[in-house]
Amino acid sequence: MDRAVFLDRDGTINVERSYVHLPEEFEFIPGAPEAIKLLNDANYNVIVVSNQSGIARGYYDEAAVARLHRYLDDELARFCAKVDAYYYCPHHPDYGIGDYKRSCDCRKPMDGMLRRGAQEFSLDLSLCYMIGDRLVDVEAALRAGCRPMMVRTGYGNIESTRLPPEIPLFNDLFEAVREIINIQF
């Protein structure tokens, strides 16, 4: 396959809560599992890209992120849906401890996670989408050459007030994915 839909995690797939890292904190936004299933059925790679500065700040470690992603996989399996890959940035340029306190090319709005996915999945980024609830998601998509979409969930209602008019805005992930599927056919 040569295309994917990159998804932000917190605020796009799951309800935004500060520094989600425990399964009991995780709650799907309604329609998110079904949206991922639609993408699977339409033969898109589904790749989650997420800034995880809680690691840099010492709130949790990388193992906690891996556990949460396994939990997410298990929950999605109940819907016959799956995520093909997870990429996350554990860094923060201003707040952090040790090697995690630094600037990097993976923290959105930089496009490092999207480029890594493109390389590992042999993707044509011009055929890919990036859906998120923040302007940093839109900026990362534009840098990578993807088609950005914003959702109103999470921080989207607030951040969309500064969204350029040419960037599509949707109520939630399910609505955005339905648009992608409609464009495909």
PyMOL commands that place a pseudoatom at each C-alpha (Angstrom):
pseudoatom trace, name=CA, resn=MET, resi=1, chain=A, elem=C, hetatm=0, pos=[0.000, 0.000, 0.000]
pseudoatom trace, name=CA, resn=ASP, resi=2, chain=A, elem=C, hetatm=0, pos=[1.156, 3.493, -0.683]
pseudoatom trace, name=CA, resn=ARG, resi=3, chain=A, elem=C, hetatm=0, pos=[-1.217, 5.577, 1.412]
pseudoatom trace, name=CA, resn=ALA, resi=4, chain=A, elem=C, hetatm=0, pos=[-2.133, 6.088, 5.025]
pseudoatom trace, name=CA, resn=VAL, resi=5, chain=A, elem=C, hetatm=0, pos=[-4.174, 8.165, 7.371]
pseudoatom trace, name=CA, resn=PHE, resi=6, chain=A, elem=C, hetatm=0, pos=[-2.099, 9.524, 10.222]
pseudoatom trace, name=CA, resn=LEU, resi=7, chain=A, elem=C, hetatm=0, pos=[-4.103, 10.129, 13.379]
pseudoatom trace, name=CA, resn=ASP, resi=8, chain=A, elem=C, hetatm=0, pos=[-3.323, 12.183, 16.417]
pseudoatom trace, name=CA, resn=ARG, resi=9, chain=A, elem=C, hetatm=0, pos=[-4.267, 10.199, 19.529]
pseudoatom trace, name=CA, resn=ASP, resi=10, chain=A, elem=C, hetatm=0, pos=[-5.415, 12.345, 22.464]
pseudoatom trace, name=CA, resn=GLY, resi=11, chain=A, elem=C, hetatm=0, pos=[-8.379, 14.519, 21.523]
pseudoatom trace, name=CA, resn=THR, resi=12, chain=A, elem=C, hetatm=0, pos=[-8.842, 12.774, 18.167]
pseudoatom trace, name=CA, resn=ILE, resi=13, chain=A, elem=C, hetatm=0, pos=[-9.216, 9.064, 18.963]
pseudoatom trace, name=CA, resn=ASN, resi=14, chain=A, elem=C, hetatm=0, pos=[-9.747, 9.310, 22.703]
pseudoatom trace, name=CA, resn=VAL, resi=15, chain=A, elem=C, hetatm=0, pos=[-11.181, 11.918, 25.028]
pseudoatom trace, name=CA, resn=GLU, resi=16, chain=A, elem=C, hetatm=0, pos=[-8.607, 14.580, 25.872]
pseudoatom trace, name=CA, resn=ARG, resi=17, chain=A, elem=C, hetatm=0, pos=[-7.373, 14.308, 29.436]
pseudoatom trace, name=CA, resn=SER, resi=18, chain=A, elem=C, hetatm=0, pos=[-4.035, 15.620, 30.596]
pseudoatom trace, name=CA, resn=TYR, resi=19, chain=A, elem=C, hetatm=0, pos=[-1.271, 13.079, 30.064]
pseudoatom trace, name=CA, resn=VAL, resi=20, chain=A, elem=C, hetatm=0, pos=[-3.354, 9.956, 29.409]
pseudoatom trace, name=CA, resn=HIS, resi=21, chain=A, elem=C, hetatm=0, pos=[-1.158, 6.925, 30.066]
pseudoatom trace, name=CA, resn=LEU, resi=22, chain=A, elem=C, hetatm=0, pos=[-3.277, 4.444, 32.041]
pseudoatom trace, name=CA, resn=PRO, resi=23, chain=A, elem=C, hetatm=0, pos=[-5.963, 2.205, 30.509]
pseudoatom trace, name=CA, resn=GLU, resi=24, chain=A, elem=C, hetatm=0, pos=[-8.512, 3.377, 33.071]
pseudoatom trace, name=CA, resn=GLU, resi=25, chain=A, elem=C, hetatm=0, pos=[-7.998, 6.961, 31.829]
pseudoatom trace, name=CA, resn=PHE, resi=26, chain=A, elem=C, hetatm=0, pos=[-8.613, 5.995, 28.201]
pseudoatom trace, name=CA, resn=GLU, resi=27, chain=A, elem=C, hetatm=0, pos=[-12.051, 6.591, 26.668]
pseudoatom trace, name=CA, resn=PHE, resi=28, chain=A, elem=C, hetatm=0, pos=[-12.831, 6.502, 22.952]
pseudoatom trace, name=CA, resn=ILE, resi=29, chain=A, elem=C, hetatm=0, pos=[-14.472, 9.504, 21.402]
pseudoatom trace, name=CA, resn=PRO, resi=30, chain=A, elem=C, hetatm=0, pos=[-17.790, 8.138, 20.076]
pseudoatom trace, name=CA, resn=GLY, resi=31, chain=A, elem=C, hetatm=0, pos=[-17.391, 6.767, 16.549]
pseudoatom trace, name=CA, resn=ALA, resi=32, chain=A, elem=C, hetatm=0, pos=[-13.573, 6.588, 16.657]
pseudoatom trace, name=CA, resn=PRO, resi=33, chain=A, elem=C, hetatm=0, pos=[-13.279, 2.767, 16.557]
pseudoatom trace, name=CA, resn=GLU, resi=34, chain=A, elem=C, hetatm=0, pos=[-15.788, 2.628, 13.715]
pseudoatom trace, name=CA, resn=ALA, resi=35, chain=A, elem=C, hetatm=0, pos=[-13.842, 5.302, 11.830]
pseudoatom trace, name=CA, resn=ILE, resi=36, chain=A, elem=C, hetatm=0, pos=[-10.627, 3.286, 12.145]
pseudoatom trace, name=CA, resn=LYS, resi=37, chain=A, elem=C, hetatm=0, pos=[-12.486, 0.197, 10.911]
pseudoatom trace, name=CA, resn=LEU, resi=38, chain=A, elem=C, hetatm=0, pos=[-13.672, 2.166, 7.853]
pseudoatom trace, name=CA, resn=LEU, resi=39, chain=A, elem=C, hetatm=0, pos=[-10.063, 3.092, 7.084]
pseudoatom trace, name=CA, resn=ASN, resi=40, chain=A, elem=C, hetatm=0, pos=[-8.965, -0.530, 7.488]
pseudoatom trace, name=CA, resn=ASP, resi=41, chain=A, elem=C, hetatm=0, pos=[-11.707, -1.667, 5.127]
pseudoatom trace, name=CA, resn=ALA, resi=42, chain=A, elem=C, hetatm=0, pos=[-10.702, 0.974, 2.569]
pseudoatom trace, name=CA, resn=ASN, resi=43, chain=A, elem=C, hetatm=0, pos=[-7.094, -0.340, 2.633]
pseudoatom trace, name=CA, resn=TYR, resi=44, chain=A, elem=C, hetatm=0, pos=[-5.515, 2.678, 4.289]
pseudoatom trace, name=CA, resn=ASN, resi=45, chain=A, elem=C, hetatm=0, pos=[-2.660, 2.171, 6.700]
pseudoatom trace, name=CA, resn=VAL, resi=46, chain=A, elem=C, hetatm=0, pos=[-3.693, 3.681, 10.031]
pseudoatom trace, name=CA, resn=ILE, resi=47, chain=A, elem=C, hetatm=0, pos=[-0.759, 5.264, 11.833]
pseudoatom trace, name=CA, resn=VAL, resi=48, chain=A, elem=C, hetatm=0, pos=[-1.021, 7.068, 15.167]
pseudoatom trace, name=CA, resn=VAL, resi=49, chain=A, elem=C, hetatm=0, pos=[1.398, 9.957, 15.733]
pseudoatom trace, name=CA, resn=SER, resi=50, chain=A, elem=C, hetatm=0, pos=[1.374, 11.507, 19.177]
pseudoatom trace, name=CA, resn=ASN, resi=51, chain=A, elem=C, hetatm=0, pos=[3.386, 14.011, 21.185]
pseudoatom trace, name=CA, resn=GLN, resi=52, chain=A, elem=C, hetatm=0, pos=[3.968, 12.442, 24.601]
pseudoatom trace, name=CA, resn=SER, resi=53, chain=A, elem=C, hetatm=0, pos=[5.734, 15.130, 26.617]
pseudoatom trace, name=CA, resn=GLY, resi=54, chain=A, elem=C, hetatm=0, pos=[4.586, 13.423, 29.821]
pseudoatom trace, name=CA, resn=ILE, resi=55, chain=A, elem=C, hetatm=0, pos=[7.572, 11.145, 29.306]
pseudoatom trace, name=CA, resn=ALA, resi=56, chain=A, elem=C, hetatm=0, pos=[9.955, 14.121, 29.142]
pseudoatom trace, name=CA, resn=ARG, resi=57, chain=A, elem=C, hetatm=0, pos=[8.344, 15.622, 32.232]
pseudoatom trace, name=CA, resn=GLY, resi=58, chain=A, elem=C, hetatm=0, pos=[8.755, 12.374, 34.181]
pseudoatom trace, name=CA, resn=TYR, resi=59, chain=A, elem=C, hetatm=0, pos=[5.011, 11.771, 34.644]
pseudoatom trace, name=CA, resn=TYR, resi=60, chain=A, elem=C, hetatm=0, pos=[5.272, 8.300, 33.091]
pseudoatom trace, name=CA, resn=ASP, resi=61, chain=A, elem=C, hetatm=0, pos=[7.752, 6.269, 31.072]
pseudoatom trace, name=CA, resn=GLU, resi=62, chain=A, elem=C, hetatm=0, pos=[7.867, 4.824, 27.565]
pseudoatom trace, name=CA, resn=ALA, resi=63, chain=A, elem=C, hetatm=0, pos=[6.721, 1.441, 28.883]
pseudoatom trace, name=CA, resn=ALA, resi=64, chain=A, elem=C, hetatm=0, pos=[3.456, 3.077, 30.025]
pseudoatom trace, name=CA, resn=VAL, resi=65, chain=A, elem=C, hetatm=0, pos=[2.857, 4.364, 26.493]
pseudoatom trace, name=CA, resn=ALA, resi=66, chain=A, elem=C, hetatm=0, pos=[3.489, 0.877, 25.080]
pseudoatom trace, name=CA, resn=ARG, resi=67, chain=A, elem=C, hetatm=0, pos=[1.021, -0.627, 27.594]
pseudoatom trace, name=CA, resn=LEU, resi=68, chain=A, elem=C, hetatm=0, pos=[-1.627, 1.941, 26.681]
pseudoatom trace, name=CA, resn=HIS, resi=69, chain=A, elem=C, hetatm=0, pos=[-1.162, 1.227, 22.973]
pseudoatom trace, name=CA, resn=ARG, resi=70, chain=A, elem=C, hetatm=0, pos=[-1.562, -2.526, 23.609]
pseudoatom trace, name=CA, resn=TYR, resi=71, chain=A, elem=C, hetatm=0, pos=[-4.756, -1.716, 25.492]
pseudoatom trace, name=CA, resn=LEU, resi=72, chain=A, elem=C, hetatm=0, pos=[-5.925, 0.441, 22.572]
pseudoatom trace, name=CA, resn=ASP, resi=73, chain=A, elem=C, hetatm=0, pos=[-5.181, -2.435, 20.184]
pseudoatom trace, name=CA, resn=ASP, resi=74, chain=A, elem=C, hetatm=0, pos=[-7.222, -4.823, 22.349]
pseudoatom trace, name=CA, resn=GLU, resi=75, chain=A, elem=C, hetatm=0, pos=[-10.154, -2.416, 22.496]
pseudoatom trace, name=CA, resn=LEU, resi=76, chain=A, elem=C, hetatm=0, pos=[-10.055, -1.809, 18.725]
pseudoatom trace, name=CA, resn=ALA, resi=77, chain=A, elem=C, hetatm=0, pos=[-10.025, -5.579, 18.091]
pseudoatom trace, name=CA, resn=ARG, resi=78, chain=A, elem=C, hetatm=0, pos=[-13.518, -5.696, 19.601]
pseudoatom trace, name=CA, resn=PHE, resi=79, chain=A, elem=C, hetatm=0, pos=[-14.574, -3.592, 16.583]
pseudoatom trace, name=CA, resn=CYS, resi=80, chain=A, elem=C, hetatm=0, pos=[-12.477, -5.655, 14.138]
pseudoatom trace, name=CA, resn=ALA, resi=81, chain=A, elem=C, hetatm=0, pos=[-10.304, -2.564, 13.708]
pseudoatom trace, name=CA, resn=LYS, resi=82, chain=A, elem=C, hetatm=0, pos=[-6.577, -2.016, 14.039]
pseudoatom trace, name=CA, resn=VAL, resi=83, chain=A, elem=C, hetatm=0, pos=[-3.793, 0.536, 14.077]
pseudoatom trace, name=CA, resn=ASP, resi=84, chain=A, elem=C, hetatm=0, pos=[-0.857, -0.429, 11.877]
pseudoatom trace, name=CA, resn=ALA, resi=85, chain=A, elem=C, hetatm=0, pos=[1.785, 1.556, 13.763]
pseudoatom trace, name=CA, resn=TYR, resi=86, chain=A, elem=C, hetatm=0, pos=[2.279, 3.958, 16.636]
pseudoatom trace, name=CA, resn=TYR, resi=87, chain=A, elem=C, hetatm=0, pos=[4.908, 6.678, 16.656]
pseudoatom trace, name=CA, resn=TYR, resi=88, chain=A, elem=C, hetatm=0, pos=[5.314, 9.080, 19.541]
pseudoatom trace, name=CA, resn=CYS, resi=89, chain=A, elem=C, hetatm=0, pos=[7.628, 11.876, 20.530]
pseudoatom trace, name=CA, resn=PRO, resi=90, chain=A, elem=C, hetatm=0, pos=[8.870, 11.616, 24.124]
pseudoatom trace, name=CA, resn=HIS, resi=91, chain=A, elem=C, hetatm=0, pos=[10.738, 14.945, 24.001]
pseudoatom trace, name=CA, resn=HIS, resi=92, chain=A, elem=C, hetatm=0, pos=[10.040, 18.496, 25.045]
pseudoatom trace, name=CA, resn=PRO, resi=93, chain=A, elem=C, hetatm=0, pos=[12.382, 21.398, 24.276]
pseudoatom trace, name=CA, resn=ASP, resi=94, chain=A, elem=C, hetatm=0, pos=[11.680, 23.302, 27.515]
pseudoatom trace, name=CA, resn=TYR, resi=95, chain=A, elem=C, hetatm=0, pos=[10.353, 20.846, 30.098]
pseudoatom trace, name=CA, resn=GLY, resi=96, chain=A, elem=C, hetatm=0, pos=[12.034, 17.578, 30.650]
pseudoatom trace, name=CA, resn=ILE, resi=97, chain=A, elem=C, hetatm=0, pos=[14.656, 15.492, 32.308]
pseudoatom trace, name=CA, resn=GLY, resi=98, chain=A, elem=C, hetatm=0, pos=[17.813, 14.003, 30.902]
pseudoatom trace, name=CA, resn=ASP, resi=99, chain=A, elem=C, hetatm=0, pos=[17.921, 13.235, 27.188]
pseudoatom trace, name=CA, resn=TYR, resi=100, chain=A, elem=C, hetatm=0, pos=[14.196, 13.905, 26.866]
pseudoatom trace, name=CA, resn=LYS, resi=101, chain=A, elem=C, hetatm=0, pos=[14.666, 17.667, 27.290]
pseudoatom trace, name=CA, resn=ARG, resi=102, chain=A, elem=C, hetatm=0, pos=[15.605, 18.679, 23.774]
pseudoatom trace, name=CA, resn=SER, resi=103, chain=A, elem=C, hetatm=0, pos=[14.394, 19.950, 20.449]
pseudoatom trace, name=CA, resn=CYS, resi=104, chain=A, elem=C, hetatm=0, pos=[13.825, 17.242, 17.864]
pseudoatom trace, name=CA, resn=ASP, resi=105, chain=A, elem=C, hetatm=0, pos=[12.316, 16.653, 14.448]
pseudoatom trace, name=CA, resn=CYS, resi=106, chain=A, elem=C, hetatm=0, pos=[9.672, 14.246, 15.754]
pseudoatom trace, name=CA, resn=ARG, resi=107, chain=A, elem=C, hetatm=0, pos=[7.680, 16.604, 17.985]
pseudoatom trace, name=CA, resn=LYS, resi=108, chain=A, elem=C, hetatm=0, pos=[4.735, 18.015, 16.090]
pseudoatom trace, name=CA, resn=PRO, resi=109, chain=A, elem=C, hetatm=0, pos=[4.563, 20.533, 14.439]
pseudoatom trace, name=CA, resn=MET, resi=110, chain=A, elem=C, hetatm=0, pos=[7.698, 18.988, 12.946]
pseudoatom trace, name=CA, resn=ASP, resi=111, chain=A, elem=C, hetatm=0, pos=[7.055, 16.126, 10.532]
pseudoatom trace, name=CA, resn=GLY, resi=112, chain=A, elem=C, hetatm=0, pos=[9.539, 13.508, 11.734]
pseudoatom trace, name=CA, resn=MET, resi=113, chain=A, elem=C, hetatm=0, pos=[6.932, 10.951, 12.815]
pseudoatom trace, name=CA, resn=LEU, resi=114, chain=A, elem=C, hetatm=0, pos=[5.086, 11.229, 9.503]
pseudoatom trace, name=CA, resn=ARG, resi=115, chain=A, elem=C, hetatm=0, pos=[8.309, 10.882, 7.522]
pseudoatom trace, name=CA, resn=ARG, resi=116, chain=A, elem=C, hetatm=0, pos=[9.298, 7.857, 9.589]
pseudoatom trace, name=CA, resn=GLY, resi=117, chain=A, elem=C, hetatm=0, pos=[5.932, 6.251, 8.821]
pseudoatom trace, name=CA, resn=ALA, resi=118, chain=A, elem=C, hetatm=0, pos=[6.348, 7.075, 5.144]
pseudoatom trace, name=CA, resn=GLN, resi=119, chain=A, elem=C, hetatm=0, pos=[9.744, 5.425, 5.062]
pseudoatom trace, name=CA, resn=GLU, resi=120, chain=A, elem=C, hetatm=0, pos=[8.747, 2.323, 7.015]
pseudoatom trace, name=CA, resn=PHE, resi=121, chain=A, elem=C, hetatm=0, pos=[5.503, 1.800, 5.074]
pseudoatom trace, name=CA, resn=SER, resi=122, chain=A, elem=C, hetatm=0, pos=[6.710, 3.006, 1.642]
pseudoatom trace, name=CA, resn=LEU, resi=123, chain=A, elem=C, hetatm=0, pos=[4.049, 5.695, 1.573]
pseudoatom trace, name=CA, resn=ASP, resi=124, chain=A, elem=C, hetatm=0, pos=[3.459, 8.441, -0.928]
pseudoatom trace, name=CA, resn=LEU, resi=125, chain=A, elem=C, hetatm=0, pos=[2.814, 11.300, 1.503]
pseudoatom trace, name=CA, resn=SER, resi=126, chain=A, elem=C, hetatm=0, pos=[0.873, 13.250, -1.128]
pseudoatom trace, name=CA, resn=LEU, resi=127, chain=A, elem=C, hetatm=0, pos=[-1.754, 10.464, -0.972]
pseudoatom trace, name=CA, resn=CYS, resi=128, chain=A, elem=C, hetatm=0, pos=[-1.900, 10.535, 2.831]
pseudoatom trace, name=CA, resn=TYR, resi=129, chain=A, elem=C, hetatm=0, pos=[-4.064, 12.410, 5.314]
pseudoatom trace, name=CA, resn=MET, resi=130, chain=A, elem=C, hetatm=0, pos=[-3.347, 13.677, 8.813]
pseudoatom trace, name=CA, resn=ILE, resi=131, chain=A, elem=C, hetatm=0, pos=[-6.280, 14.145, 11.189]
pseudoatom trace, name=CA, resn=GLY, resi=132, chain=A, elem=C, hetatm=0, pos=[-5.873, 15.926, 14.494]
pseudoatom trace, name=CA, resn=ASP, resi=133, chain=A, elem=C, hetatm=0, pos=[-7.429, 18.351, 16.930]
pseudoatom trace, name=CA, resn=ARG, resi=134, chain=A, elem=C, hetatm=0, pos=[-4.599, 20.880, 17.076]
pseudoatom trace, name=CA, resn=LEU, resi=135, chain=A, elem=C, hetatm=0, pos=[-2.846, 23.286, 14.754]
pseudoatom trace, name=CA, resn=VAL, resi=136, chain=A, elem=C, hetatm=0, pos=[0.441, 21.425, 15.353]
pseudoatom trace, name=CA, resn=ASP, resi=137, chain=A, elem=C, hetatm=0, pos=[-1.168, 18.423, 13.619]
pseudoatom trace, name=CA, resn=VAL, resi=138, chain=A, elem=C, hetatm=0, pos=[-2.099, 20.584, 10.634]
pseudoatom trace, name=CA, resn=GLU, resi=139, chain=A, elem=C, hetatm=0, pos=[1.410, 22.073, 10.505]
pseudoatom trace, name=CA, resn=ALA, resi=140, chain=A, elem=C, hetatm=0, pos=[3.059, 18.643, 10.624]
pseudoatom trace, name=CA, resn=ALA, resi=141, chain=A, elem=C, hetatm=0, pos=[0.834, 17.462, 7.774]
pseudoatom trace, name=CA, resn=LEU, resi=142, chain=A, elem=C, hetatm=0, pos=[1.668, 20.488, 5.638]
pseudoatom trace, name=CA, resn=ARG, resi=143, chain=A, elem=C, hetatm=0, pos=[5.397, 20.082, 6.282]
pseudoatom trace, name=CA, resn=ALA, resi=144, chain=A, elem=C, hetatm=0, pos=[5.230, 16.422, 5.289]
pseudoatom trace, name=CA, resn=GLY, resi=145, chain=A, elem=C, hetatm=0, pos=[3.134, 17.083, 2.188]
pseudoatom trace, name=CA, resn=CYS, resi=146, chain=A, elem=C, hetatm=0, pos=[0.021, 15.320, 3.562]
pseudoatom trace, name=CA, resn=ARG, resi=147, chain=A, elem=C, hetatm=0, pos=[-3.554, 16.511, 3.368]
pseudoatom trace, name=CA, resn=PRO, resi=148, chain=A, elem=C, hetatm=0, pos=[-4.472, 17.980, 6.776]
pseudoatom trace, name=CA, resn=MET, resi=149, chain=A, elem=C, hetatm=0, pos=[-7.875, 17.719, 8.426]
pseudoatom trace, name=CA, resn=MET, resi=150, chain=A, elem=C, hetatm=0, pos=[-8.937, 19.053, 11.812]
pseudoatom trace, name=CA, resn=VAL, resi=151, chain=A, elem=C, hetatm=0, pos=[-11.630, 17.756, 14.152]
pseudoatom trace, name=CA, resn=ARG, resi=152, chain=A, elem=C, hetatm=0, pos=[-13.576, 19.779, 16.717]
pseudoatom trace, name=CA, resn=THR, resi=153, chain=A, elem=C, hetatm=0, pos=[-13.062, 17.193, 19.461]
pseudoatom trace, name=CA, resn=GLY, resi=154, chain=A, elem=C, hetatm=0, pos=[-10.304, 17.626, 22.048]
pseudoatom trace, name=CA, resn=TYR, resi=155, chain=A, elem=C, hetatm=0, pos=[-8.779, 21.068, 21.562]
pseudoatom trace, name=CA, resn=GLY, resi=156, chain=A, elem=C, hetatm=0, pos=[-10.312, 21.390, 18.098]
pseudoatom trace, name=CA, resn=ASN, resi=157, chain=A, elem=C, hetatm=0, pos=[-13.142, 23.759, 19.000]
pseudoatom trace, name=CA, resn=ILE, resi=158, chain=A, elem=C, hetatm=0, pos=[-10.666, 26.260, 20.410]
pseudoatom trace, name=CA, resn=GLU, resi=159, chain=A, elem=C, hetatm=0, pos=[-7.860, 25.753, 17.895]
pseudoatom trace, name=CA, resn=SER, resi=160, chain=A, elem=C, hetatm=0, pos=[-10.174, 25.802, 14.866]
pseudoatom trace, name=CA, resn=THR, resi=161, chain=A, elem=C, hetatm=0, pos=[-10.759, 29.520, 15.385]
pseudoatom trace, name=CA, resn=ARG, resi=162, chain=A, elem=C, hetatm=0, pos=[-7.245, 30.021, 13.957]
pseudoatom trace, name=CA, resn=LEU, resi=163, chain=A, elem=C, hetatm=0, pos=[-7.541, 27.371, 11.249]
pseudoatom trace, name=CA, resn=PRO, resi=164, chain=A, elem=C, hetatm=0, pos=[-6.872, 28.605, 7.709]
pseudoatom trace, name=CA, resn=PRO, resi=165, chain=A, elem=C, hetatm=0, pos=[-10.118, 28.427, 5.719]
pseudoatom trace, name=CA, resn=GLU, resi=166, chain=A, elem=C, hetatm=0, pos=[-8.680, 25.987, 3.157]
pseudoatom trace, name=CA, resn=ILE, resi=167, chain=A, elem=C, hetatm=0, pos=[-8.137, 23.291, 5.827]
pseudoatom trace, name=CA, resn=PRO, resi=168, chain=A, elem=C, hetatm=0, pos=[-11.196, 21.033, 6.206]
pseudoatom trace, name=CA, resn=LEU, resi=169, chain=A, elem=C, hetatm=0, pos=[-12.836, 21.011, 9.647]
pseudoatom trace, name=CA, resn=PHE, resi=170, chain=A, elem=C, hetatm=0, pos=[-15.044, 18.153, 10.867]
pseudoatom trace, name=CA, resn=ASN, resi=171, chain=A, elem=C, hetatm=0, pos=[-17.044, 17.468, 14.014]
pseudoatom trace, name=CA, resn=ASP, resi=172, chain=A, elem=C, hetatm=0, pos=[-15.144, 14.284, 14.820]
pseudoatom trace, name=CA, resn=LEU, resi=173, chain=A, elem=C, hetatm=0, pos=[-12.954, 11.512, 13.455]
pseudoatom trace, name=CA, resn=PHE, resi=174, chain=A, elem=C, hetatm=0, pos=[-15.862, 9.515, 12.052]
pseudoatom trace, name=CA, resn=GLU, resi=175, chain=A, elem=C, hetatm=0, pos=[-17.060, 12.490, 9.995]
pseudoatom trace, name=CA, resn=ALA, resi=176, chain=A, elem=C, hetatm=0, pos=[-13.541, 13.182, 8.682]
pseudoatom trace, name=CA, resn=VAL, resi=177, chain=A, elem=C, hetatm=0, pos=[-13.001, 9.541, 7.721]
pseudoatom trace, name=CA, resn=ARG, resi=178, chain=A, elem=C, hetatm=0, pos=[-16.339, 9.399, 5.902]
pseudoatom trace, name=CA, resn=GLU, resi=179, chain=A, elem=C, hetatm=0, pos=[-15.118, 12.337, 3.811]
pseudoatom trace, name=CA, resn=ILE, resi=180, chain=A, elem=C, hetatm=0, pos=[-11.867, 10.523, 3.001]
pseudoatom trace, name=CA, resn=ILE, resi=181, chain=A, elem=C, hetatm=0, pos=[-13.778, 7.403, 1.981]
pseudoatom trace, name=CA, resn=ASN, resi=182, chain=A, elem=C, hetatm=0, pos=[-16.107, 9.493, -0.215]
pseudoatom trace, name=CA, resn=ILE, resi=183, chain=A, elem=C, hetatm=0, pos=[-13.123, 11.130, -1.924]
pseudoatom trace, name=CA, resn=GLN, resi=184, chain=A, elem=C, hetatm=0, pos=[-11.620, 7.706, -2.597]
pseudoatom trace, name=CA, resn=PHE, resi=185, chain=A, elem=C, hetatm=0, pos=[-14.606, 6.388, -4.555]
for i in range(1, 185): cmd.bond("trace and resi %d" % i, "trace and resi %d" % (i + 1))
show_as sticks, trace
zoom trace
